[in-house]
C-alpha cells in the first residue's frame, strides 16, 4: 500500500478521534450516536496510523506529497 494521506489530514483525523473520545467519556454522547461516532473514530485512528485511506484510493485522492 502506498501512502495517500498527508500530515495535515492525519492530524485532523487524530484531533477528531480525541474530540469524540472526550465527548464519550464526559457522557455528552451516548447510545447509538456514541456507537456510530466510536466506529468512525476507530477507522480514523487506523487510517491515520497506516497513512492509507481506502476511500481516497477509490476516488483517486492523494493529500500527501510524493516524489515522482
Secondary structure by P-SEA (a helix, b strand, c coil): ccccccaaaaaaaaaaaaaaaaaaaacccccaaaaaaaaaaaaaaaaaaacccaaaaaaccccccccc
